[in-house]
Amino acid sequence: MSDTPVGGLEIRRLGILAGNGQLPFEALKEALSAGLPVTVAAIKEETELELEKLARSAGGRVNFHWIGVGQLGRLLKIFRVDAVDCAIMVGQVKHVRIFAPSARSPLDHLRHLPDLKMVRMLASLERRNTESLIRGIIEAVESQGIRFLDSTLFLKRLLPAPGLLTRRTPNREEQKDIDFGRPLALEIARLDIGQTIVVKNQAVVAVEAMEGTDDTIRRAARLVQGQRLTVVKVSRPAQDMRFDVPVIGPRTVRVLREANVSAIALDAGRTIILEKEKVIEQLNHSGISMVAF
């Protein structure tokens, strides 16, 4: 099997560790367009069933496997048997999933328990925050001679450029909230608490933790009983682009509307905007301002 040049890299076979949402679909489509053979390891508690259909439609170019969230040993075996030499991690795995795997029955619960490889990796960690856990998985895969790549390698068109992204510029009050909230959001991101804060009148209304961005915004809306809000979403100050890159999409816009958010600020070049043109159109239609730093 010959190598395929992609973005200055020579890739023999790409491995995709797939979580939830649309990103695995976008990455798989782009990888196939680049002419790469692909192995997909889809997390059964997270990944949408339609991803398998997309993989099967590519014929023999894609090997598709389902794995449990704690099956690190199975992931390593799949990539090793398929001779994967480079891999990406795309799609969210809910942070709470790591601590409370889904189970419909006692037997099902056993299937979702961490395997021996995962147990050993967890035991080796000094901290069990999100960043440490994901780094541990990446290091375990890379110990097999597989290189983990920038997760946005096939998603560059979805990264915003710096500047105003919508027609409406943040007004004076919104800009004050953004200026107040951004350094605080960067600090919680540095501490690996979350990547989003919600602000009103230069006061923090809600801070993201395990629940994710959408639920943080909803919680803030309940606290202020529907009054106007500003959202600041950032990447980590030293963001490892191999994992956990911030993402927004059409679902985020629906939540912003429901929560009466009038402005959102995010990081340019380090935030993925799913269906970017559609998102900007929806924000313009709703009068919501979005700016990228």
C-alpha positions in Angstrom: 0.0 0.0 0.0 1.5 3.4 -1.1 1.4 6.6 1.0 -1.0 9.4 0.1 0.2 13.0 0.5 -2.2 15.1 2.6 -1.3 18.6 3.9 2.4 18.0 3.7 2.1 14.5 5.3 2.5 11.1 3.8 -0.3 8.8 5.1 -0.6 5.1 4.4 -3.9 4.5 6.2 -5.9 6.9 8.3 -7.5 5.9 11.6 -10.6 7.9 12.7 -11.6 7.7 16.4 -15.2 8.9 16.1 -17.4 10.5 18.7 -20.8 12.1 18.3 -22.1 14.9 16.0 -21.4 15.8 12.4 -17.6 16.1 12.6 -16.9 12.4 12.0 -19.0 12.6 8.8 -17.2 15.7 7.6 -13.7 14.2 8.3 -14.5 10.8 6.7 -15.9 12.5 3.5 -12.8 14.7 3.2 -10.4 11.8 3.9 -12.1 9.8 1.2 -12.0 12.8 -1.2 -8.2 12.9 -0.6 -7.9 9.3 -1.7 -7.1 7.8 1.7 -8.0 4.3 2.9 -9.6 4.7 6.3 -10.3 2.7 9.4 -13.1 4.1 11.6 -13.3 3.2 15.3 -16.8 4.5 16.3 -17.7 4.8 20.0 -21.0 3.0 20.3 -22.2 5.1 23.2 -21.7 8.3 21.1 -21.4 7.9 17.3 -24.5 8.2 15.1 -25.5 5.0 13.3 -25.5 6.8 10.0 -21.7 7.0 10.1 -21.6 3.2 9.5 -23.9 3.6 6.5 -21.5 6.3 5.0 -18.5 4.0 5.6 -20.2 1.0 4.0 -21.1 3.1 0.9 -17.4 3.7 0.3 -16.9 0.0 -0.4 -13.6 -1.5 0.6 -12.0 1.8 1.2 -13.3 2.0 4.7 -13.0 -0.6 7.5 -15.6 0.2 10.2 -15.6 -1.0 13.8 -17.7 -0.3 16.9 -15.9 0.0 20.2 -17.0 0.8 23.8 -15.9 4.0 25.4 -13.6 2.1 27.7 -12.2 -0.4 25.1 -8.7 1.1 24.7 -7.2 -2.4 24.1 -9.7 -3.0 21.3 -8.9 0.3 19.7 -5.2 -0.5 19.7 -5.8 -3.9 18.2 -8.1 -2.5 15.4 -5.5 0.1 14.4 -2.6 -2.4 14.6 -4.4 -5.1 12.5 -5.4 -2.5 9.9 -1.8 -1.1 9.7 -3.0 2.4 10.6 0.0 4.8 10.6 -1.8 8.1 11.3 -5.0 8.9 13.3 -7.4 11.7 14.2 -9.9 12.1 16.9 -13.1 13.8 15.8 -16.5 14.3 17.4 -17.3 14.9 21.1 -17.4 12.3 23.8 -19.5 13.7 26.6 -17.3 14.2 29.6 -19.8 12.6 32.0 -19.6 9.4 29.8 -16.1 8.7 31.1 -17.4 8.7 34.7 -20.9 7.1 34.1 -20.9 4.8 31.1 -24.4 4.0 29.8 -25.8 0.5 30.6 -29.3 -0.9 30.0 -28.7 -4.1 31.9 -26.1 -5.7 34.3 -24.5 -7.5 31.4 -24.5 -4.4 29.3 -22.8 -2.6 32.2 -19.9 -5.2 32.1 -19.4 -4.5 28.4 -18.9 -0.8 29.1 -16.4 -1.2 31.9 -12.9 -0.1 31.1 -10.7 -2.9 29.7 -7.3 -3.8 31.2 -5.5 -1.3 28.8 -7.8 1.5 29.9 -7.5 0.6 33.6 -3.7 0.7 33.4 -3.7 4.0 31.5 -6.1 5.5 34.1 -3.9 4.3 36.9 -0.9 6.0 35.4 -2.5 9.4 35.4 -1.7 12.0 38.1 -5.0 13.8 37.3 -8.2 12.6 35.8 -9.5 15.7 34.1 -10.6 15.7 30.5 -7.3 16.8 29.0 -5.3 14.2 31.0 -7.6 11.4 30.0 -7.6 12.2 26.3 -3.8 12.7 26.3 -3.5 9.3 28.0 -5.5 7.7 25.1 -3.4 9.5 22.5 -0.1 8.4 24.2 -1.3 4.8 24.3 -2.0 4.9 20.6 1.2 6.7 19.7 3.2 4.1 21.7 2.1 1.7 18.9 3.9 3.8 16.3 0.8 5.6 15.2 0.9 9.3 14.8 -2.0 11.4 16.1 -2.7 14.4 13.8 -4.4 17.8 14.2 -8.1 16.9 14.4 -8.9 19.8 12.1 -6.6 18.5 9.3 -9.7 17.7 7.1 -11.8 20.5 8.5 -9.9 23.7 7.8 -12.7 25.2 5.8 -14.8 25.2 9.0 -12.4 27.4 11.0 -13.3 31.1 11.1 -10.9 33.9 10.2 -10.4 36.7 12.8 -12.9 39.6 12.9 -16.6 40.2 12.7 -18.4 37.2 11.2 -22.0 38.5 11.2 -23.5 41.7 9.8 -24.1 43.3 13.2 -21.2 44.5 15.4 -21.5 43.9 19.1 -23.0 47.0 20.8 -21.3 48.9 23.6 -22.7 46.7 26.4 -22.0 43.5 24.5 -18.5 44.5 23.9 -17.9 45.3 27.5 -19.2 41.9 28.4 -16.9 40.3 25.9 -13.9 42.3 27.1 -14.8 41.3 30.7 -15.5 37.7 30.0 -12.7 36.7 27.6 -9.8 36.6 30.2 -12.0 34.8 32.6 -12.9 32.2 30.0 -9.3 31.7 29.1 -8.5 31.1 32.7 -11.2 28.4 33.2 -10.0 26.8 30.0 -6.4 26.9 31.2 -7.6 25.1 34.4 -9.4 22.6 32.2 -12.8 23.4 33.9 -14.6 24.3 30.7 -14.3 26.5 27.6 -17.5 28.7 27.8 -18.8 31.4 30.2 -22.0 33.4 30.0 -21.9 37.0 31.0 -24.5 39.8 31.7 -23.5 43.4 32.7 -19.9 42.3 33.4 -20.9 39.6 35.8 -20.4 35.9 35.2 -23.8 34.1 35.1 -22.7 30.6 34.3 -19.4 28.7 33.9 -19.2 25.5 31.7 -18.2 22.3 33.4 -19.1 18.7 32.4 -22.5 19.5 31.1 -21.3 21.1 27.9 -21.9 24.5 26.2 -25.6 24.2 25.4 -26.6 23.2 28.9 -24.4 26.0 30.3 -26.2 28.6 28.2 -29.6 27.2 29.1 -28.7 27.3 32.8 -27.7 30.9 32.5 -31.0 31.8 30.8 -32.9 30.3 33.7 -30.8 32.2 36.2 -31.5 35.6 34.6 -35.1 34.7 33.7 -34.8 35.4 30.0 -32.8 38.6 30.1 -30.1 39.4 27.4 -26.9 37.4 27.7 -23.4 37.4 26.1 -21.5 34.1 25.5 -17.7 33.8 25.4 -16.3 30.5 24.1 -12.5 29.9 23.9 -10.0 27.3 23.2 -7.3 26.4 25.8 -4.5 29.0 25.9 -2.2 26.2 24.7 -4.8 24.3 22.8 -3.7 20.8 21.6 -5.3 20.7 18.2 -5.4 16.9 18.3 -8.4 16.9 20.5 -11.3 18.8 22.2 -11.2 21.7 19.8 -14.3 23.9 20.5 -17.3 23.4 18.2 -20.5 25.3 17.5 -23.2 24.6 14.9 -26.8 25.1 14.0 -27.9 23.5 17.3 -25.9 26.1 19.1 -27.7 28.8 17.3 -31.1 27.4 18.4 -29.9 27.4 22.0 -28.6 31.0 21.6 -32.0 32.1 20.4 -33.9 30.3 23.2 -31.6 31.8 25.8 -31.9 35.4 24.4 -28.1 35.6 23.7 -27.4 38.7 21.6 -23.6 38.2 21.1 -21.1 35.4 21.0 -17.3 35.6 20.9 -15.0 32.8 20.0 -11.4 32.0 18.9 -10.5 32.4 15.2 -8.6 29.4 13.7 -9.2 27.2 16.8 -13.0 26.9 16.8 -14.9 24.6 14.4 -18.2 26.0 13.0 -20.3 23.2 11.6 -22.2 24.3 8.5 -20.5 27.6 8.8 -22.4 29.5 6.1 -25.8 28.3 7.5 -24.8 29.3 11.0 -23.8 32.8 10.0 -27.0 33.2 8.0 -29.1 32.0 11.0 -27.2 34.4 13.3 -27.8 37.3 10.9 -31.5 36.5 10.7 -31.7 36.5 14.5 -29.7 39.7 14.9 -27.1 37.9 17.0 -23.5 39.2 16.7 -20.5 36.9 16.4 -16.9 37.9 16.5 -13.7 35.8 16.3 -10.5 36.7 18.1 
